[in-house]
Amino acid sequence: MTLSLQAPGLSQLLRGPSPVASQPIRTALIYCEGQFNHLDGKTAHGLVRHCEAYRIAAVIDSHCAGQDAGLVLDGTANGIPIVRDLKAALALEGERPELLIYGMAPATGLMSPPDRQVLLQAMAAGLDLVQGLREFLNDDPEFAAAAARHQVAIRDVRRVPALKDLRLFSGAIATVGCPRIAVLGTDGAIGKRTTATRLVQALQQAGIRTALVNTGQTGLMQGGRYGMPLDAIPSQFCSGEVEAAVVQAWQQEHPQVIVIEGQGALSHPAYLSSTFILRGSQPQAVILQHAPRRQWLSDFPHVAMPTPASEIRLIESFCPTRVIGLTLNHEQMDDAAITAAIALYEAELGIPVSDALSRPPERLVQMVLRAFPALAQAQAPNPAAAG
């Protein structure tokens, strides 16, 4: 079949919301062996902090077994236990899990041989699989045979539509009639998705209708309605797929704000997804995520971290947008260090600075209202606040 390179019309941009959003909530285990307290466990981290598609029953990681997942991750218990292995997870009291989620995101995008064995054991126990790696288990003969034998399903989150169904940039982004805010960063695995999620929650709580466009596998696993695994899409179509997801969110919800999750960093030598996010969504504003104590890029210890000031200059020179705020990843920082960093960066950069996890969510709202004051007049009454 010949691939048409004609840009799609607006009607072609709307594929409909993610099927995950309309499915009933299922009970899940997260497999994160040896990585829950490390950067490569970021998929598990996101699901433990926020998940609309699944109820998380437990995390499997023998290195942290016996602890509460929320306490390990953020210092606040959330009732999700960490257990040593699959057998212990299946022996927990309560509703029996229906599926196992692979909760790690290694730089290679591939799982280890021991991980494969655990996933095969989960299938033998009757659990469906959800995974976001670059290898598709539905195409793996061993996993395909196991799925058929045990009558379970595999969801390869990074599998994208057929080439003929991918969208080129069309200019339809000009029809989106609300502010668009991209949450970018100075590195990968730095908390962009978490900050984007907290920002959306804070704006909605403040009575500002907000939609989130996800661009990575974890956000889609969490139940994101709009988006795509951007790094799995051929580069020719990346800007168009971002544009299409933003247009879809606008057409279906007519929100007052659309937030777009960032990937990598614009300055990053290996992860270039930010270029497509900026071109495809054409955001009027950017919030930048930064880890003050991180000296080297997370997967490239020989490459020094950029400064927020240098990243802001790069972003604002790359496209017609403005960085309206800085948010911090507080790894290796105590509360006093976070407070000091906020004051330092506000004085240096002249923009609001906050931490989406350790500081009140109202600070994120004020960051947006400062940049878009018209939203303050458009806020809907907040029944929760009134009560």
C-alpha positions as CSV (number, residue, x, y, z in Angstrom):
1,M,0.0,0.0,0.0
2,T,1.3,3.5,-0.8
3,L,1.6,5.8,2.1
4,S,-0.1,9.2,1.6
5,L,1.9,12.1,2.8
6,Q,-1.0,14.5,2.6
7,A,-1.6,16.3,6.0
8,P,-4.8,15.1,7.6
9,G,-7.9,17.2,8.0
10,L,-9.3,18.0,11.4
11,S,-11.7,15.1,11.3
12,Q,-8.9,12.7,10.7
13,L,-7.1,13.9,13.8
14,L,-9.7,12.6,16.2
15,R,-9.2,8.9,17.0
16,G,-11.2,9.0,20.2
17,P,-10.0,8.7,23.8
18,S,-7.8,6.0,25.1
19,P,-9.7,2.8,25.6
20,V,-8.2,2.5,29.1
21,A,-10.3,5.5,30.2
22,S,-13.6,3.7,29.6
23,Q,-12.6,0.3,31.2
24,P,-13.5,-0.6,34.8
25,I,-10.7,-0.2,37.3
26,R,-8.7,-3.5,37.7
27,T,-6.5,-4.6,40.5
28,A,-2.8,-4.7,39.6
29,L,0.6,-5.6,40.9
30,I,3.7,-3.7,39.9
31,Y,7.0,-5.5,39.3
32,C,10.0,-3.3,40.1
33,E,12.7,-5.7,41.3
34,G,15.7,-3.9,42.7
35,Q,14.7,-0.5,41.2
36,F,11.9,1.0,43.3
37,N,14.2,3.4,45.1
38,H,16.2,4.2,41.9
39,L,15.5,6.3,38.7
40,D,14.8,3.3,36.5
41,G,11.7,2.6,38.7
42,K,10.0,5.7,37.5
43,T,7.1,3.8,35.9
44,A,6.3,2.3,39.3
45,H,6.8,5.6,40.9
46,G,4.2,7.3,38.7
47,L,1.6,4.5,39.2
48,V,2.1,4.5,43.0
49,R,1.6,8.2,43.1
50,H,-1.4,8.4,40.7
51,C,-3.4,5.9,38.7
52,E,-6.9,6.1,37.3
53,A,-6.8,2.9,35.3
54,Y,-5.8,0.4,38.0
55,R,-5.9,-0.2,41.7
56,I,-2.4,-0.9,42.8
57,A,-2.4,-3.8,45.3
58,A,1.4,-4.1,45.9
59,V,4.9,-3.5,44.5
60,I,7.3,-6.3,44.0
61,D,10.9,-5.4,45.0
62,S,12.9,-7.7,47.3
63,H,15.3,-4.8,48.1
64,C,12.5,-2.8,49.8
65,A,10.2,-5.6,50.9
66,G,8.3,-5.0,54.1
67,Q,8.0,-1.3,53.6
68,D,5.1,1.0,52.5
69,A,5.6,2.2,48.9
70,G,4.5,5.8,49.6
71,L,6.8,6.0,52.6
72,V,9.8,4.8,50.5
73,L,9.0,7.1,47.6
74,D,7.7,10.3,49.3
75,G,7.9,9.9,53.0
76,T,4.1,9.5,53.4
77,A,2.5,6.1,53.8
78,N,-0.1,5.3,51.1
79,G,-1.1,1.7,52.1
80,I,0.6,0.0,49.1
81,P,2.9,-2.7,50.5
82,I,6.2,-3.7,48.9
83,V,6.7,-7.5,48.9
84,R,9.6,-9.7,48.1
85,D,8.3,-11.7,45.1
86,L,5.3,-12.7,43.1
87,K,4.3,-15.5,45.4
88,A,4.1,-13.1,48.4
89,A,2.1,-10.6,46.3
90,L,-0.5,-13.3,45.3
91,A,-0.7,-14.3,49.0
92,L,-1.8,-10.9,50.2
93,E,-5.3,-10.6,51.6
94,G,-8.0,-8.7,49.7
95,E,-9.1,-8.7,46.1
96,R,-7.0,-11.0,43.9
97,P,-4.8,-9.1,41.4
98,E,-5.9,-9.4,37.7
99,L,-2.7,-8.2,36.1
100,L,1.0,-7.5,36.5
101,I,2.6,-4.2,35.4
102,Y,6.2,-4.1,34.5
103,G,7.2,-1.0,36.5
104,M,10.7,-0.3,35.2
105,A,12.0,1.9,32.4
106,P,15.7,0.9,31.7
107,A,17.6,3.1,29.3
108,T,17.9,0.1,26.9
109,G,14.1,-0.4,26.8
110,L,14.7,-4.1,27.2
111,M,14.0,-6.5,30.1
112,S,16.5,-8.9,31.7
113,P,16.2,-12.7,31.5
114,P,15.2,-13.0,35.2
115,D,12.5,-10.4,34.5
116,R,11.1,-12.5,31.7
117,Q,10.8,-15.5,34.0
118,V,8.8,-13.6,36.5
119,L,6.4,-12.3,33.9
120,L,6.0,-15.8,32.5
121,Q,5.2,-17.0,36.0
122,A,2.6,-14.2,36.4
123,M,0.9,-15.4,33.2
124,A,0.9,-18.9,34.5
125,A,-0.9,-17.6,37.6
126,G,-3.6,-16.1,35.3
127,L,-2.4,-12.5,35.3
128,D,-2.6,-10.3,32.3
129,L,0.5,-8.2,31.5
130,V,1.0,-4.5,30.9
131,Q,4.4,-3.3,29.9
132,G,5.9,-0.2,28.2
133,L,9.3,-1.4,26.9
134,R,10.5,-1.2,23.4
135,E,10.2,-4.9,22.8
136,F,6.6,-6.1,22.2
137,L,5.8,-9.2,24.1
138,N,2.8,-10.0,21.8
139,D,5.5,-10.5,19.1
140,D,7.7,-12.8,21.3
141,P,6.9,-16.4,20.5
142,E,7.4,-17.5,24.1
143,F,5.1,-14.9,25.5
144,A,2.5,-15.3,22.7
145,A,2.4,-19.0,23.4
146,A,2.1,-18.5,27.1
147,A,-0.7,-16.0,26.6
148,A,-2.7,-18.4,24.5
149,R,-2.0,-21.3,26.9
150,H,-3.1,-19.5,30.0
151,Q,-5.8,-17.4,28.3
152,V,-4.4,-14.0,29.4
153,A,-3.7,-10.8,27.5
154,I,-0.6,-8.7,27.0
155,R,-0.8,-4.9,26.6
156,D,2.3,-3.5,24.8
157,V,1.8,0.2,25.7
158,R,4.5,1.4,23.3
159,R,3.0,-0.2,20.2
160,V,1.9,2.6,17.9
161,P,-0.7,2.7,15.1
162,A,0.2,1.3,11.6
163,L,2.3,3.7,9.5
164,K,-0.7,4.5,7.3
165,D,-2.6,5.7,10.4
166,L,0.0,8.1,11.8
167,R,-0.6,11.8,11.4
168,L,1.6,14.6,9.9
169,F,1.6,18.1,11.3
170,S,-1.3,19.9,9.6
171,G,-1.6,23.3,11.3
172,A,-4.8,22.3,13.1
173,I,-3.2,23.3,16.3
174,A,-4.3,26.9,15.4
175,T,-7.9,25.8,16.1
176,V,-7.2,25.1,19.8
177,G,-8.7,28.0,21.7
178,C,-7.1,27.8,25.1
179,P,-3.7,28.2,26.7
180,R,-1.3,25.3,26.2
181,I,1.4,24.7,28.8
182,A,4.3,22.2,28.2
183,V,6.1,20.8,31.2
184,L,9.7,20.4,30.1
185,G,12.9,19.6,32.0
186,T,16.6,19.8,32.1
187,D,17.1,16.0,32.0
188,G,15.2,12.8,31.6
189,A,13.7,11.0,34.6
190,I,13.5,14.2,36.4
191,G,9.8,14.4,37.3
192,K,8.1,16.1,34.4
193,R,5.1,13.7,34.3
194,T,4.6,14.0,38.1
195,T,4.7,17.8,37.9
196,A,2.3,17.8,34.9
197,T,-0.1,15.5,36.7
198,R,0.0,17.6,39.9
199,L,-0.4,20.8,37.9
200,V,-3.6,19.4,36.2
201,Q,-5.0,18.2,39.6
202,A,-4.3,21.6,41.2
203,L,-5.9,23.6,38.3
204,Q,-8.9,21.4,38.4
205,Q,-9.2,21.7,42.1
206,A,-9.1,25.5,41.6
207,G,-12.1,25.3,39.2
208,I,-10.1,25.6,36.0
209,R,-11.0,22.9,33.5
210,T,-7.8,21.3,32.4
211,A,-6.8,18.4,30.2
212,L,-3.6,16.5,30.2
213,V,-1.8,15.2,27.1
214,N,0.6,12.4,27.9
215,T,3.7,11.7,25.8
216,G,5.1,8.6,27.6
217,Q,4.1,5.1,28.4
218,T,3.7,5.7,32.2
219,G,1.0,8.4,31.7
220,L,-0.9,6.1,29.3
221,M,-0.7,3.3,31.9
222,Q,-2.1,5.7,34.5
223,G,-5.2,6.1,32.4
224,G,-4.4,9.1,30.3
225,R,-7.1,9.9,27.8
226,Y,-5.0,11.7,25.3
227,G,-1.5,11.1,24.0
228,M,1.0,8.7,22.6
229,P,4.3,7.0,23.4
230,L,6.2,9.7,21.5
231,D,9.6,8.0,21.4
232,A,8.2,5.0,19.6
233,I,6.8,7.0,16.7
234,P,8.9,7.7,13.5
235,S,10.3,11.2,13.7
236,Q,8.4,12.4,10.6
237,F,5.1,12.0,12.4
238,C,6.0,13.0,15.9
239,S,5.0,16.7,15.6
240,G,1.7,15.6,13.9
241,E,0.9,13.1,16.6
242,V,1.4,15.7,19.4
243,E,-0.7,18.2,17.5
244,A,-3.4,15.6,17.0
245,A,-3.6,14.7,20.7
246,V,-3.9,18.3,21.7
247,V,-6.6,19.0,19.1
248,Q,-8.4,15.9,20.3
249,A,-8.4,17.1,23.9
250,W,-9.7,20.5,22.8
251,Q,-12.4,19.1,20.6
252,Q,-13.7,16.6,23.1
253,E,-13.5,18.6,26.4
254,H,-13.1,22.3,25.5
255,P,-10.9,22.8,28.5
256,Q,-9.6,26.2,29.7
257,V,-6.0,24.9,29.8
258,I,-4.2,22.0,28.2
259,V,-1.0,20.7,29.8
260,I,1.4,18.7,27.7
261,E,3.8,16.2,29.4
262,G,7.4,16.7,28.3
263,Q,10.1,14.1,27.5
264,G,13.8,14.3,27.8
265,A,15.2,17.8,27.6
266,L,15.6,20.2,24.7
267,S,19.4,20.3,25.4
268,H,19.7,16.6,25.9
269,P,22.1,15.0,23.3
270,A,20.2,11.7,23.2
271,Y,16.5,12.4,23.9
272,L,15.1,14.9,21.4
273,S,11.3,14.5,22.0
274,S,11.1,18.0,23.4
275,T,11.6,19.4,19.9
276,F,8.5,17.6,18.6
277,I,6.5,18.6,21.7
278,L,7.3,22.3,21.2
279,R,6.7,22.2,17.5
280,G,3.5,20.1,17.6
281,S,1.7,21.6,20.6
282,Q,3.0,25.2,20.1
283,P,2.6,26.0,23.8
284,Q,2.2,29.6,24.8
285,A,4.0,28.8,28.1
286,V,6.5,26.3,29.5
287,I,7.1,25.2,33.1
288,L,10.6,23.8,33.5
289,Q,11.5,21.0,35.9
290,H,15.0,20.8,37.4
291,A,17.0,18.8,40.0
292,P,19.3,21.2,41.8
293,R,21.5,18.5,43.2
294,R,21.9,16.5,40.0
295,Q,25.4,17.2,38.5
296,W,25.3,14.9,35.5
297,L,22.6,13.7,33.1
298,S,20.9,10.6,34.6
299,D,21.8,8.1,32.0
300,F,25.0,9.9,30.8
301,P,27.3,10.5,33.8
302,H,30.0,12.1,31.6
303,V,27.6,14.9,30.5
304,A,27.1,17.8,32.9
305,M,23.6,19.0,33.7
306,P,22.5,22.3,32.1
307,T,21.5,25.1,34.3
308,P,17.9,26.3,34.4
309,A,19.0,29.6,32.9
310,S,20.7,28.0,29.9
311,E,17.7,25.7,29.3
312,I,15.3,28.6,29.4
313,R,17.4,30.5,26.9
314,L,17.4,27.5,24.6
315,I,13.6,26.9,24.9
316,E,12.7,30.5,24.3
317,S,15.1,30.8,21.3
318,F,13.8,27.5,19.8
319,C,10.2,28.6,19.5
320,P,7.9,31.6,20.3
321,T,7.0,30.7,23.9
322,R,8.0,31.8,27.4
323,V,9.0,29.9,30.5
324,I,6.6,30.9,33.2
325,G,7.9,29.0,36.2
326,L,10.5,26.5,37.5
327,T,9.6,23.4,39.5
328,L,12.1,21.4,41.5
329,N,12.9,17.7,41.8
330,H,14.1,17.6,45.5
331,E,16.2,14.4,45.3
332,Q,19.0,14.5,47.9
333,M,17.5,17.7,49.4
334,D,15.9,18.3,52.8
335,D,13.2,20.9,53.4
336,A,15.6,23.7,54.2
337,A,17.6,23.1,51.0
338,I,14.4,23.2,49.0
339,T,13.4,26.5,50.6
340,A,16.8,27.9,49.9
341,A,16.8,26.7,46.3
342,I,13.4,28.3,45.6
343,A,14.6,31.6,46.9
344,L,17.8,31.4,44.9
345,Y,16.2,30.6,41.6
346,E,13.4,33.1,42.0
347,A,16.0,35.8,42.5
348,E,18.2,34.6,39.6
349,L,15.5,33.9,37.1
350,G,12.7,36.3,38.0
351,I,10.0,33.7,37.7
352,P,8.0,31.7,40.3
353,V,9.6,28.6,41.6
354,S,8.0,25.7,43.5
355,D,8.2,21.9,44.2
356,A,5.1,20.0,43.0
357,L,5.5,17.3,45.7
358,S,6.7,19.2,48.8
359,R,5.0,22.6,48.4
360,P,1.3,23.5,48.4
361,P,-0.5,22.9,45.0
362,E,-1.8,26.5,45.1
363,R,1.7,27.6,44.1
364,L,1.3,25.8,40.8
365,V,-2.0,27.5,40.3
366,Q,-0.6,30.9,41.0
367,M,2.2,30.3,38.6
368,V,-0.3,29.8,35.8
369,L,-2.6,32.6,36.8
370,R,0.3,35.0,36.9
371,A,1.0,34.1,33.3
372,F,-2.6,34.0,32.2
373,P,-4.6,36.4,34.5
374,A,-7.8,36.0,32.4
375,L,-8.1,32.5,33.8
376,A,-8.8,34.0,37.3
377,Q,-12.0,35.5,36.0
378,A,-13.0,32.3,34.3
379,Q,-12.6,30.0,37.3
380,A,-15.6,28.0,38.2
381,P,-16.8,27.8,41.8
382,N,-15.1,25.0,43.8
383,P,-17.7,23.0,45.7
384,A,-15.0,21.4,47.8
385,A,-13.6,24.7,48.9
386,A,-17.1,26.1,49.6
387,G,-17.9,23.1,51.8
